[in-house]
């Protein structure tokens, strides 16, 4: 009989959560590309911005409404979370809704890091007057769905067979959290 060992929780001392600075651009791109290459978690498999573009985006963030949170271990970015006004904030109708995305490098999942990052973002959003957070996730990403539910998100809708991963069609699950 075999037992799967549960990965240990990450200690506070090992991981630093902080808001991104322009110098983090390369690390963010590296994480996004690594997660994208797995072809399992993100729609995009290659990060679409250059390092200069990402530096510029981070430098221009409206720190009252936009968040890029990085998880750093030993000087290396191992994950990041984005929180932007829904629909790119292009309409006054959505200024109360934040959209979250999260990427964590393989080897750092199932250790409590995603939970810490999500809770940081939820608290951050509450302090800035957001009323709701939303996100979408592949129905096949049970690990992420479990995390989001643990953080209080609820399924609000589903787009059937919205994506094809390999030979399998998966739904897009829309989730929301009222703050």
C-alpha positions as CSV (number, residue, x, y, z in Angstrom):
1,X,0.0,0.0,0.0
2,X,1.3,3.5,-0.9
3,X,0.5,6.8,0.8
4,X,1.0,10.1,-0.8
5,X,2.9,12.4,1.4
6,X,1.3,15.8,1.8
7,X,3.6,18.7,1.0
8,X,4.6,20.8,4.0
9,X,3.1,24.2,4.5
10,X,5.4,27.0,3.6
11,X,6.7,28.9,6.5
12,X,6.3,32.7,6.6
13,X,10.0,33.2,6.7
14,X,10.6,31.4,3.4
15,X,8.2,33.3,1.2
16,X,7.8,37.1,0.9
17,X,4.5,38.4,-0.5
18,X,4.8,42.0,-1.8
19,X,3.5,44.3,-4.4
20,X,5.4,44.1,-7.7
21,X,8.0,46.7,-8.7
22,X,9.3,47.1,-12.3
23,X,12.4,45.0,-11.6
24,X,10.1,42.0,-11.1
25,X,9.0,42.0,-14.7
26,X,11.4,39.2,-15.8
27,X,10.4,37.0,-12.9
28,X,6.7,37.5,-13.6
29,X,7.3,36.6,-17.3
30,X,9.3,33.5,-16.4
31,X,6.5,32.3,-14.1
32,X,3.8,33.0,-16.6
33,X,5.7,31.2,-19.3
34,X,6.5,28.2,-17.1
35,X,2.8,27.8,-16.1
36,X,1.8,28.3,-19.7
37,X,4.1,25.6,-21.0
38,X,2.2,23.1,-18.8
39,X,-0.8,23.7,-21.1
40,X,-3.1,22.9,-18.2
41,X,-4.0,26.0,-16.3
42,X,-3.9,29.1,-18.5
43,X,-5.5,30.0,-21.8
44,X,-2.3,31.6,-22.9
45,X,0.7,29.4,-23.2
46,X,3.2,32.2,-23.9
47,X,3.3,35.5,-22.0
48,X,2.2,38.2,-24.5
49,X,4.3,41.1,-23.3
50,X,8.0,41.9,-23.5
51,X,10.0,42.6,-20.4
52,X,10.0,46.3,-21.2
53,X,6.2,46.2,-21.6
54,X,5.7,44.5,-18.3
55,X,8.1,46.9,-16.5
56,X,6.1,49.8,-18.0
57,X,2.8,48.2,-16.9
58,X,4.0,47.7,-13.3
59,X,5.4,51.3,-13.2
60,X,2.0,52.7,-14.4
61,X,-0.2,50.7,-12.0
62,X,-3.0,52.7,-10.3
63,X,-2.0,51.4,-6.8
64,X,-5.4,52.3,-5.5
65,X,-7.3,50.0,-7.9
66,X,-4.7,47.6,-9.4
67,X,-2.5,45.0,-7.8
68,X,0.2,42.7,-9.0
69,X,1.3,40.7,-6.0
70,X,4.5,38.6,-6.2
71,X,5.6,35.7,-4.1
72,X,9.3,35.6,-3.8
73,X,11.6,32.9,-2.3
74,X,15.3,33.4,-2.1
75,X,15.2,36.4,-4.4
76,X,13.3,34.4,-7.1
77,X,9.7,35.1,-8.2
78,X,7.7,31.8,-7.8
79,X,4.2,33.1,-8.2
80,X,2.1,36.2,-8.9
81,X,-1.4,37.3,-8.6
82,X,-3.1,40.1,-10.6
83,X,-6.2,42.1,-9.6
84,X,-7.5,44.6,-12.1
85,X,-10.8,46.3,-12.5
86,X,-13.1,44.0,-14.5
87,X,-13.1,44.4,-18.3
88,X,-10.0,46.4,-18.1
89,X,-11.9,49.1,-16.2
90,X,-13.0,50.5,-19.6
91,X,-16.5,51.2,-18.3
92,X,-17.9,53.1,-15.3
93,X,-20.3,50.2,-14.9
94,X,-17.6,47.8,-13.6
95,X,-15.5,50.0,-11.3
96,X,-16.7,48.0,-8.3
97,X,-15.6,44.6,-9.6
98,X,-12.1,43.3,-9.5
99,X,-10.9,40.4,-11.7
100,X,-8.2,38.0,-10.3
101,X,-5.7,35.8,-12.0
102,X,-3.0,33.7,-10.2
103,X,0.0,31.8,-11.4
104,X,2.2,29.6,-9.1
105,X,5.3,27.7,-10.3
106,X,5.1,23.9,-10.2
107,X,6.8,22.7,-7.0
108,X,5.2,25.5,-4.9
109,X,1.6,24.4,-5.2
110,X,-0.4,22.6,-2.5
111,X,1.7,24.3,0.2
112,X,-0.7,27.1,1.2
113,X,0.8,29.8,-0.9
114,X,-2.2,30.3,-3.2
115,X,-4.4,30.6,-0.1
116,X,-2.1,33.3,1.4
117,X,-2.0,35.2,-1.9
118,X,-5.8,35.1,-2.4
119,X,-6.4,36.3,1.2
120,X,-3.9,39.1,0.7
121,X,-5.8,40.2,-2.5
122,X,-9.2,39.9,-0.9
123,X,-8.2,42.1,2.1
124,X,-6.5,44.5,-0.3
125,X,-9.6,44.8,-2.4
126,X,-11.9,45.3,0.6
127,X,-9.7,48.2,1.8
128,X,-10.0,49.8,-1.6
129,X,-13.8,49.7,-1.9
130,X,-14.3,46.8,-4.3
131,X,-17.7,45.2,-3.8
132,X,-17.0,42.0,-5.7
133,X,-14.2,39.9,-7.1
134,X,-14.5,37.5,-10.0
135,X,-12.3,35.0,-11.8
136,X,-12.6,32.2,-14.3
137,X,-11.0,28.8,-14.2
138,X,-10.9,25.6,-16.3
139,X,-13.4,23.0,-14.9
140,X,-10.5,20.5,-15.0
141,X,-8.5,22.6,-12.5
142,X,-10.0,21.0,-9.4
143,X,-7.1,22.2,-7.2
144,X,-7.8,25.9,-8.1
145,X,-11.6,25.5,-7.7
146,X,-11.0,24.0,-4.3
147,X,-8.8,27.0,-3.3
148,X,-11.3,29.6,-4.6
149,X,-14.2,27.9,-2.7
150,X,-12.1,27.8,0.4
151,X,-11.6,31.6,0.0
152,X,-15.4,32.1,-0.3
153,X,-15.8,32.2,-4.1
154,X,-19.0,30.6,-5.5
155,X,-19.7,29.4,-9.0
156,X,-21.8,31.9,-10.9
157,X,-21.9,30.3,-14.3
158,X,-20.3,28.0,-16.8
159,X,-19.4,28.1,-20.5
160,X,-19.7,24.6,-21.7
161,X,-16.8,23.2,-23.7
162,X,-15.3,26.6,-23.9
163,X,-11.7,25.4,-24.1
164,X,-9.9,22.3,-25.6
165,X,-6.9,21.1,-23.6
166,X,-5.2,18.3,-25.6
167,X,-8.1,16.2,-26.8
168,X,-10.5,17.1,-23.9
169,X,-13.1,19.9,-24.0
170,X,-13.4,21.7,-20.6
171,X,-15.9,24.2,-19.3
172,X,-14.9,27.7,-18.2
173,X,-16.2,28.1,-14.7
174,X,-17.1,31.7,-13.7
175,X,-16.7,32.4,-10.0
176,X,-17.4,35.4,-7.8
177,X,-17.0,36.7,-4.2
178,X,-19.0,39.5,-2.7
179,X,-17.0,41.5,-0.3
